[in-house]
């Protein structure tokens, strides 16, 4: 009996001692905050060389982390390039296989839905959140545990059908008639300094103000609510914060527009009144993006659209700043990797184009910043990457073995300067429907326009604005053939359905 009492006392003492000892804190997986913009070209960041635009909060990411200076989107299978970009992002597949998987999502295929980025993170113990632009066939509510304010590709009231308007405008232009009353709202503008058909700051025009609050502010509010919820949970978080900005209609409060007087907006060095091959590459007057400005382009129109572009970006930047401030205040900043990029670029006047349906760098190259606990500050990496590599990178950070079907690569070792070797030494591939193909490799870019058997070659180091075609120069004859052969190999690797062999044989 005495022995039993002694044993009970010992057990009790050990129990009390154990409770008093500090428990070793379990290492928490890092959080992932993915900030995603729409139509965001690589050249629209102040800290990366644009002296006109104000982006103080995105500059924080540039100065505080690693910037990939050459990040690309592969292109798309229709005019809505964001659809392909986002499908690649969520599925991890290259462009043509992402198209195939999108069809499976649309049909409700459960296996392909379980293979999405959000589900992979959830299965690894992450709380997953999404808000903003989606434009993917997979249901956001399935891919993420929490999804709020799921937006379409653009505001519904500015998706208008252009067919009848385009034909009417063409006829009126031929006859020298006024086209003011033929334009859909927000399109073919401005025609002159007196054109008052549109105000980018008027909430009565709907668009980004549909629902009463600017969509960028709604996304910011959702992100702050997600951060508050995440603090109440022990598991790490994955947030997919997707802004529609700076997609058109490029609307911002007047105070942001006032930051950019027209006289301070420079024209792009390679601006043109009209791109000579626009119809042959699928960028005709009837393409919605291209119909935003009048034909031929004018200096006034290009400066006006760039002013509105810069204004909505600075407004977006302010929302991102509030998210970064809240993350820091939450105490989670030191255990969070932050990524910022856009789904593709935008011409906004380059080459006489307005949209993103080309394979020029202004339309396929995006800013890409990564900031995290062990990523060097103010670091620049010049290796070529695809923006969708962020998916594979987040899997590595989360300790998830990359599935075989994920075709993009983690850039983590590049971001940490642990290696100088990139994953895409065979070249960066680009495609737009059956109108354009591209390969970018060793400082050169080869463009192919299949509809007119046209091949162009640009020296990207000495001609970054892509203004001087070298394809007919005898000294580059072998380079053109060699790069075309590399493009054919990439086509096969990507499952590209377009046959370019006849064009190659004709070189």
C-alpha positions in Angstrom: 0.0 0.0 0.0 2.8 2.4 1.0 4.7 1.4 -2.2 1.6 2.2 -4.3 1.2 5.6 -2.6 4.8 6.3 -3.3 4.4 5.4 -7.0 1.3 7.6 -7.3 3.2 10.5 -5.7 6.1 10.0 -8.1 3.8 9.9 -11.2 2.0 13.1 -10.0 5.3 14.9 -9.5 6.6 13.9 -12.9 3.3 15.0 -14.4 3.6 18.4 -12.7 7.3 18.8 -13.7 6.4 17.9 -17.3 3.7 20.5 -17.5 6.1 23.2 -16.2 8.8 22.5 -18.8 8.8 24.7 -21.9 7.6 22.7 -24.8 9.7 22.7 -27.9 7.9 24.8 -30.5 6.9 22.8 -33.6 8.4 24.3 -36.7 5.5 25.7 -38.8 5.6 25.4 -42.6 6.0 28.8 -44.3 2.9 30.8 -45.4 2.5 31.6 -49.1 1.0 35.0 -50.1 0.5 35.2 -53.9 -0.4 38.6 -55.2 -1.7 38.3 -58.8 -2.4 41.3 -61.1 -4.0 41.3 -64.6 -2.5 42.9 -67.8 0.6 44.0 -65.9 3.6 44.5 -68.2 7.2 44.1 -66.9 8.1 47.8 -67.4 5.4 49.3 -65.1 7.4 49.2 -61.8 9.2 52.3 -60.6 12.0 50.5 -58.8 12.8 48.6 -62.0 13.4 51.7 -64.1 10.1 53.4 -64.9 10.6 56.9 -63.6 7.1 58.0 -64.5 5.0 55.5 -62.5 4.6 55.5 -58.7 4.6 52.0 -57.1 6.1 52.5 -53.6 4.7 49.2 -52.2 5.7 47.0 -55.1 9.1 48.7 -54.8 9.2 47.3 -51.2 9.2 43.8 -52.7 11.9 44.7 -55.3 14.1 46.2 -52.6 13.3 43.5 -50.0 13.6 40.4 -52.0 14.5 38.8 -55.3 13.3 40.1 -58.7 13.2 37.9 -61.8 13.8 40.3 -64.6 12.8 37.9 -67.4 9.6 36.1 -66.4 7.2 35.1 -69.2 3.8 33.7 -70.1 3.6 31.1 -72.9 0.6 32.8 -74.6 -2.9 31.5 -75.1 -5.4 29.6 -77.2 -7.9 32.5 -77.6 -8.0 36.3 -77.2 -8.5 36.0 -73.4 -4.8 35.3 -72.7 -5.6 35.4 -69.0 -7.6 32.2 -69.3 -4.6 30.2 -70.5 -2.2 31.8 -68.1 -4.4 31.1 -65.1 -5.2 27.5 -66.2 -1.4 26.9 -66.5 -0.9 28.4 -63.0 -3.6 26.3 -61.3 -2.9 23.0 -63.1 0.9 23.2 -63.5 0.6 22.1 -67.1 2.1 23.8 -70.2 -0.3 25.8 -72.4 -1.8 23.1 -74.7 -2.1 20.5 -71.9 -3.6 23.2 -69.7 -6.2 23.7 -72.5 -7.0 20.0 -72.3 -7.3 20.0 -68.5 -9.6 23.0 -68.7 -12.0 20.9 -70.7 -11.9 18.2 -68.0 -12.6 20.9 -65.3 -15.5 22.1 -67.3 -16.9 18.6 -67.4 -16.5 18.3 -63.6 -13.7 15.7 -63.7 -13.0 15.1 -60.0 -9.4 13.7 -60.4 -8.2 16.8 -62.3 -9.8 19.1 -59.8 -7.9 17.3 -57.0 -4.7 18.0 -58.8 -5.1 21.8 -58.7 -2.7 24.1 -56.9 -5.1 24.9 -54.1 -6.0 21.3 -53.4 -2.3 20.2 -53.3 -1.6 22.9 -50.6 -4.7 22.0 -48.7 -3.7 18.3 -48.6 -0.4 19.4 -47.2 -2.1 21.0 -44.2 -2.6 24.6 -45.5 -5.6 26.8 -45.0 -6.3 28.1 -48.5 -8.0 31.3 -49.5 -8.9 33.0 -52.7 -10.4 36.3 -53.8 -10.8 38.3 -57.0 -10.4 37.4 -60.6 -10.7 33.7 -61.4 -11.5 33.1 -65.1 -10.7 29.4 -64.8 -13.0 26.5 -65.6 -12.3 24.7 -62.3 -14.7 26.0 -59.6 -12.9 28.3 -57.2 -14.9 27.0 -54.3 -13.6 23.5 -55.0 -9.9 24.6 -55.5 -9.9 26.7 -52.3 -11.4 26.2 -48.9 -12.5 29.8 -48.8 -13.3 31.8 -51.9 -14.9 35.3 -51.9 -15.9 37.8 -54.5 -15.1 35.6 -57.4 -14.8 37.9 -60.4 -15.0 37.2 -64.2 -12.3 38.2 -66.7 -13.6 41.8 -66.7 -16.7 43.7 -65.6 -19.7 42.4 -67.5 -20.8 45.9 -68.8 -17.6 46.3 -70.8 -17.4 42.9 -72.5 -19.7 44.3 -75.3 -20.1 42.6 -78.7 -18.2 44.6 -81.3 -19.1 43.1 -84.6 -21.8 45.6 -85.8 -19.9 48.5 -84.3 -16.7 47.6 -86.1 -18.3 47.2 -89.5 -20.2 50.5 -89.0 -17.1 52.3 -87.9 -15.1 51.0 -90.8 -17.7 52.2 -93.3 -17.9 55.6 -91.6 -14.2 56.0 -91.6 -14.0 55.3 -95.3 -16.6 58.0 -96.0 -14.9 60.5 -93.6 -18.0 60.5 -91.3 -18.2 61.1 -87.6 -18.0 57.8 -85.6 -18.8 59.2 -82.2 -22.2 57.7 -82.0 -21.1 54.3 -83.4 -18.7 53.4 -80.5 -19.6 51.0 -77.7 -19.1 52.8 -74.4 -15.4 53.1 -73.5 -14.1 52.1 -76.9 -12.4 53.9 -79.8 -11.4 56.8 -77.6 -10.4 59.5 -77.3 -11.1 60.9 -80.8 -9.9 64.4 -79.8 -9.1 66.5 -76.8 -12.8 67.4 -76.6 -13.9 63.8 -76.5 -15.9 63.5 -73.2 -17.5 60.1 -74.0 -15.6 58.5 -71.1 -14.4 59.3 -67.6 -12.1 56.8 -65.8 -13.0 58.2 -62.4 -16.8 58.3 -62.7 -18.3 55.5 -60.5 -21.5 55.9 -62.6 -19.7 54.2 -65.4 -19.8 50.9 -63.4 -17.0 48.6 -64.3 -14.6 48.4 -61.4 -17.1 50.3 -59.2 -19.8 47.6 -59.8 -21.2 46.9 -56.3 -20.3 50.4 -54.9 -16.6 49.9 -54.0 -13.6 49.7 -56.4 -12.8 46.0 -57.0 -9.2 46.4 -56.0 -10.3 47.7 -52.6 -12.7 44.8 -52.2 -9.9 42.3 -52.9 -7.7 44.2 -50.3 -10.5 44.0 -47.7 -10.9 40.2 -48.3 -7.1 39.7 -47.9 -7.2 41.5 -44.6 -10.1 39.4 -43.4 -8.2 36.2 -44.5 -5.1 37.3 -42.6 -7.3 37.9 -39.5 -8.8 34.4 -39.8 -5.4 32.8 -40.5 -4.1 34.1 -37.2 -6.7 32.1 -35.3 -5.4 28.9 -36.9 -2.3 26.9 -36.2 -1.8 25.6 -39.7 0.0 27.7 -42.4 -1.9 29.7 -45.0 -1.9 29.9 -48.8 -3.6 33.0 -50.1 -4.3 33.6 -53.8 -5.1 37.3 -54.0 -6.1 38.1 -57.6 -6.7 41.6 -58.7 -8.6 42.5 -61.9 -6.5 45.7 -62.1 -4.9 47.0 -64.3 -7.2 45.3 -66.9 -9.5 47.7 -68.7 -11.7 49.6 -68.1 -8.7 51.2 -66.4 -10.6 53.1 -63.7 -9.2 54.8 -60.6 -10.3 57.6 -58.3 -9.5 61.1 -59.7 -6.7 61.7 -57.2 -4.7 58.9 -58.8 -5.4 60.2 -62.4 -4.3 63.6 -61.3 -0.8 62.2 -60.5 -0.3 61.7 -64.3 -0.7 64.8 -66.4 -0.8 63.9 -70.1 2.2 66.2 -70.8 4.3 64.0 -68.5 3.4 60.7 -70.2 6.1 59.7 -72.8 5.2 57.7 -75.8 6.9 54.3 -76.1 10.0 54.5 -78.3 8.5 51.9 -80.7 5.0 53.4 -80.9 3.3 53.3 -84.3 0.1 54.6 -85.7 -0.6 51.0 -86.9 1.3 47.7 -86.8 1.6 46.6 -90.4 0.9 42.9 -89.7 -1.9 43.5 -87.2 -4.5 41.7 -89.2 -2.2 38.8 -90.0 -1.4 38.1 -86.3 -5.0 38.3 -85.1 -4.8 41.8 -83.8 -7.3 43.4 -86.1 -9.8 46.2 -85.5 -12.4 43.7 -84.3 -10.3 42.3 -81.5 -11.8 43.7 -78.3 -8.5 44.9 -76.7 -7.4 46.6 -79.9 -10.8 48.4 -80.2 -10.1 50.4 -77.1 -8.2 53.1 -79.0 -9.0 54.6 -82.5 -7.3 53.5 -85.7 -4.9 54.8 -86.7 -3.4 55.4 -83.2 -2.8 59.0 -82.2 -0.4 60.4 -79.7 -3.3 61.7 -77.7 -5.0 58.3 -77.5 -1.8 56.4 -76.5 -0.9 59.0 -73.8 -4.5 58.9 -72.5 -4.5 55.1 -72.2 -1.1 55.0 -70.6 -2.2 57.7 -68.1 -5.2 55.6 -67.1 -3.0 52.5 -66.9 -0.5 54.2 -64.6 -3.3 55.5 -62.4 -5.0 52.2 -61.8 -1.7 50.6 -61.1 -0.8 53.2 -58.4 -4.2 52.6 -56.9 -3.6 48.9 -57.0 -0.2 49.5 -55.4 -1.9 51.3 -52.5 -4.1 48.3 -51.8 -1.0 45.9 -51.9 0.7 48.2 -49.4 -2.2 47.8 -46.9 -2.0 44.0 -47.3 1.8 44.0 -46.6 1.3 46.3 -43.6 -1.4 43.9 -42.2 0.9 40.9 -42.8 3.7 42.6 -40.9 1.4 43.6 -38.0 0.1 40.0 -37.7 3.6 38.8 -36.8 3.6 36.3 -39.7 5.9 38.3 -42.1 9.0 36.4 -41.0 7.4 33.1 -41.9 5.8 34.2 -45.1 6.9 34.0 -48.8 5.3 36.8 -50.8 5.1 36.5 -54.6 3.9 39.2 -57.0 3.4 38.9 -60.7 0.9 39.5 -63.5 -0.8 36.9 -65.8 0.7 38.5 -68.9 1.8 41.9 -70.1 0.2 44.6 -72.2 1.2 46.7 -75.2 -0.6 50.0 -74.3 0.8 51.7 -77.4 3.9 49.7 -78.2 4.1 48.7 -81.9 0.7 50.4 -82.5 -1.0 47.7 -80.4 -3.1 48.1 -77.2 -3.7 44.6 -76.0 -1.8 41.4 -75.0 -2.4 39.2 -78.0 1.1 39.4 -79.3 4.4 37.7 -78.5 6.4 40.9 -78.2 8.0 41.3 -74.7 5.6 44.0 -73.7 2.8 41.5 -73.9 4.4 38.3 -72.7 6.9 39.5 -70.1 5.8 40.4 -66.6 7.3 41.7 -63.3 8.1 39.0 -60.9 9.2 39.6 -57.3 9.7 37.1 -54.5 10.3 38.0 -50.9 10.8 35.6 -48.0 12.8 34.7 -44.9 15.9 33.4 -46.7 15.7 35.3 -50.0 18.3 38.0 -50.5 17.2 41.6 -50.5 17.6 43.7 -53.6 18.6 40.7 -55.6 18.1 40.5 -59.4 18.1 37.2 -61.3 18.3 37.5 -65.1 17.6 33.8 -65.9 14.5 33.2 -68.0 11.5 31.7 -66.1 7.8 31.2 -66.7 5.6 33.1 -64.3 3.7 29.8 -63.6 6.9 28.5 -62.0 5.6 30.0 -58.8 3.3 27.0 -58.4 6.1 24.5 -58.3 8.2 26.9 -56.1 5.4 27.0 -53.5 5.2 23.2 -53.5 8.9 23.0 -52.7 8.5 25.5 -49.9 5.6 23.5 -48.5 7.6 20.3 -48.6 5.3 18.8 -51.2 6.9 16.4 -53.7 6.2 17.8 -57.2 3.7 15.6 -59.0 4.8 14.2 -62.4 2.0 16.2 -64.1 3.4 19.5 -63.0 5.6 20.7 -65.9 6.8 24.0 -64.5 9.9 24.2 -62.3 10.8 25.6 -58.9 13.0 28.7 -59.1 13.9 28.6 -55.4 17.6 27.8 -55.8 17.9 30.6 -58.4 16.2 33.1 -56.1 18.6 32.2 -53.3 21.6 32.5 -55.6 22.4 28.8 -54.9 22.8 28.1 -58.6 23.3 30.1 -61.9 21.8 27.3 -64.0 18.2 27.9 -65.3 15.6 25.3 -66.2 14.8 26.6 -69.6 18.1 26.6 -71.5 16.4 25.2 -74.5 14.5 28.5 -74.9 11.3 30.2 -73.9 8.3 29.2 -76.0 5.4 31.4 -76.9 2.1 30.8 -78.9 -1.0 32.7 -79.8 -3.8 30.6 -81.3 -2.6 29.7 -84.8 -1.5 33.3 -85.6 1.9 33.5 -83.9 4.8 31.3 -82.6 8.0 32.4 -80.8 11.2 31.2 -79.3 13.4 33.3 -77.1 16.9 32.0 -76.6 20.5 33.2 -76.1 19.6 36.8 -76.3 17.5 36.6 -79.5 13.9 36.2 -80.3 12.5 34.4 -83.4 8.8 35.3 -84.3 6.8 33.3 -86.8 3.6 34.6 -88.4 2.2 31.4 -90.1 -0.7 33.1 -91.9 1.7 35.0 -94.1 4.8 32.8 -93.8 6.6 35.6 -92.1 9.7 35.2 -89.9 11.3 37.9 -87.8 14.5 37.9 -85.7 15.3 40.4 -83.0 18.5 40.9 -81.0 17.0 41.4 -77.6 20.2 42.7 -75.9 20.8 45.5 -78.4 17.2 46.0 -79.6 15.0 45.4 -76.5 12.2 47.4 -78.1 12.0 44.8 -81.0 12.2 47.4 -83.7 14.9 46.0 -86.1 14.2 42.7 -87.9 17.4 40.8 -88.6 15.8 37.8 -90.3 17.0 38.7 -93.8 20.5 39.6 -92.8 23.0 37.1 -94.3 25.0 37.0 -91.0 22.0 35.7 -89.2 20.9 33.1 -91.7 22.2 30.2 -89.7 20.8 31.6 -86.5 17.3 31.8 -88.0 17.4 28.2 -89.1 18.9 27.0 -85.8 16.3 28.8 -83.7 13.5 27.6 -86.0 14.7 24.0 -85.4 14.7 24.7 -81.7 11.2 26.0 -82.0 10.0 22.9 -83.8 11.5 20.8 -81.0 9.7 22.9 -78.3 6.4 22.6 -80.3 6.7 18.8 -80.1 7.5 18.9 -76.4 4.6 21.2 -75.7 2.1 19.2 -77.7 1.6 22.2 -80.1 -1.0 21.3 -82.8 0.3 23.9 -85.3 2.5 22.6 -88.2 5.3 25.0 -89.1 7.4 22.6 -91.2 6.5 24.1 -94.6 7.6 27.5 -93.4 10.8 26.1 -92.1 11.5 24.3 -95.4 11.0 27.6 -97.2 13.8 29.4 -95.4 
